[in-house]
Amino acid sequence: MSRREQLESMLADDPQDSFLRYALAIELKNEEAFDESAALFESLMKDDPPYVPSFFMLGQQLVQQDKIEAAQNILREGITQAQQQNDQHAAAEMTEFLASLD
């Protein structure tokens, strides 16, 4: 069973598990299934509270696809969410990555 299949199987038991959804989104990104990956990251970004690592990973994916402006917007939103959740480490990582895109 592939890693993707394992994650999908675990998600069948707990479809709202944020970490499993995030892990599956990363696996899809690695497989270059970008549309599916982006959809999962975006769903995580809409959770209450938003799953902060998803902003950074989607930003990186968008850069990989040469969608720089979209990545910058996602990263700015992620920095705001990280700060609201008092996740200074994530905010700093995204700030640094955002600065590298200018």
PECOR-V448945 format. One line per field, one symbol per residue. ss: DSSP state (H for helix, E for strand, - for the rest). A space follows every 10 residues. Layout:
BEGIN
ss=???
END
This chain:
BEGIN
ss=--HHHHHHHH HHH----HHH HHHHHHHHHH ---HHHHHHH HHHHH----- --HHHHHHHH HHHH---HHH HHHHHHHHHH HHHH---HHH HHHHHHHHHH --
END
